[in-house]
Amino acid sequence: MSLPSGFGGGGGDKALSMSLRDTIRLAWADPELRQRLTFVMMMFAVFAFGVHVPVPIPGVRAADVQKAMEGSLFDAINAFGGGALRRLSIFALGLQPYITASIIIQILYTAVPKWKQEMQDGGEYARSQQNKKTRLLSIVICLLQGVGFLKMLGAYSPQIATMSLGLQFITLLFWTAGAMFMLWLGEQISEKGIGNGISLMIFAGIILSLPNQTERLWKGYQDGIVHFYSVIIVVALFVAATWFIVYFTTAQRRIPVQHMRRMVGTKMMGGQTSYLPLSVNMAGVMPIIFAVSLIGMPYQFATMVGGQKTPLGNFLINVAGWLNPNSPSLVQALVASVFYTALIFFFTYFWTAIQYNVEDIANNLKRGGSFIPGVRPGKQTKDFLDGVISRITVVGAAFISVVALLQYVSWRVSGIPANLVNTIGGTSLLILVSVALETMRQIEANLLMKQYGS
């Protein structure tokens, strides 16, 4: 089970060889690629329709809940789901349960020796069992997350807080079915469309949330809350952040690899020099997702245990304030930002260690008769690669930290309320850029294959 493309980072040549206009023009001119792209758009349309289909809860109006939730923790959740949660949609849970389940299962398959060996030796059957476990765990997480959402929504809506157990069960059933249907849509895109379907569904959710974000920003300008110069600052930050993300997402450290000559029949093969590409942003967006999940837990638990009405809830809310980089208090925001950055560095190293087995890379080079010039095969190659990856990881973690903190700094710099600029930086923009670049690379790869095949 591999994570959605654009989430986990990795090697490979990440540079685009054609302009966006040329890539789209050539892809649309090809009948097969045009059909695949059309299918992706159709699946996006189904997703957009489902976002606007609310769960039928008697006595509860989605518009009332949406108004009560503005400026709350749910703004960040809505940014990923196209606003499905604020509409109480059947897609309210989104793909987050599946992503969480994928992460857990992949870590277990790396950490548990028995499962790791089964994956290495089991082939297609082992992959199907891994997918089955991921789906079962996704359903469990859907139910748990759904219960948590109902508890949190109850703080904003008395009708939801007093729902009967039967209505709660029906709501959870709708949400779980919606999340699994979204997973099916993503799989259909991967099979019949172009690119990684799960990543593209998350990409579509963020795109769907942008009009609401723009509308709120424009309304703030009309009401005099947002000044014109603040809008200019926001646009400039958005453009700068996008360039910054593109630059570091495509940046690589290329390690030269020399292939030894050998006789194959009567011909001399090998002897060429290639390179081993190591992406600067190896961990992708995963460290931010882990870190955000951790710093958001105290507030979620506080809401579930009654919030400020209970001593435990009040204590957890105070803890959440010191862990929130968006806190109005500058002192709390600074402490939270340092802690947030430390978490990102920790999870960047953790995820890179899981994804990159330096010993396997060194052994594969040795078995293939390849070596890094000036470095002896075996242990010396392993130590060399370990040192290079460690240094790259520092740069990658620093890059992710800057992007993650930008959304918490931008509103202080521009003077715009925080809930109006939460897509300038952070996870949303990083996912948008990463998935867009990866999809364009796959379209280019298809065009190249057709060119060589003709």
Number of C-alpha atoms within 10 A of each C-alpha: 16 11 16 18 20 25 21 18 23 20 16 13 15 16 15 15 9 12 10 11 9 11 18 17 12 14 20 16 11 12 10 12 19 18 16 20 20 15 17 24 15 14 20 21 13 13 22 17 11 18 25 17 15 20 21 16 16 10 9 16 15 19 12 13 22 18 11 15 17 12 13 11 14 17 19 16 18 21 24 26 28 29 26 26 27 25 22 26 25 27 30 29 31 30 26 19 25 24 19 17 22 23 18 14 18 19 15 14 18 16 12 10 11 11 16 17 13 14 19 10 11 14 10 10 12 18 16 13 14 18 16 12 14 23 18 13 18 23 18 15 19 27 18 13 18 23 17 16 19 18 20 24 24 19 18 17 20 12 17 21 15 11 17 10 9 9 15 18 15 14 21 23 17 20 25 26 17 23 24 21 18 26 19 14 20 25 16 18 26 18 13 14 23 23 25 22 26 24 27 25 26 25 23 21 25 22 17 22 19 15 12 15 18 13 12 15 20 16 13 16 16 12 10 10 13 19 15 10 11 16 18 12 16 19 13 13 19 20 12 14 21 18 13 15 24 16 12 16 24 17 18 21 15 15 14 14 16 17 19 14 13 12 9 9 7 6 8 10 13 15 12 11 14 14 12 16 17 21 25 25 28 26 28 27 23 22 28 26 17 16 20 18 12 13 21 15 14 20 23 21 19 24 24 19 17 17 20 15 11 13 13 15 21 18 15 21 20 15 15 22 20 20 26 23 25 22 18 12 12 12 12 17 20 17 14 21 23 15 18 23 21 15 20 25 22 14 20 28 20 13 18 21 16 14 17 16 12 17 16 11 16 23 17 14 19 16 12 10 15 22 22 22 14 7 13 13 18 17 13 12 23 20 15 16 19 18 12 14 22 15 12 19 22 15 16 23 27 17 17 27 23 17 22 27 19 20 26 22 19 21 21 14 13 19 16 21 16 18 19 20 22 21 20 27 24 22 25 22 22 27 23 20 18 22 22 16 20 19 20 19 20 14 19 20 13 14 17 12 10 11 9 7 7 6
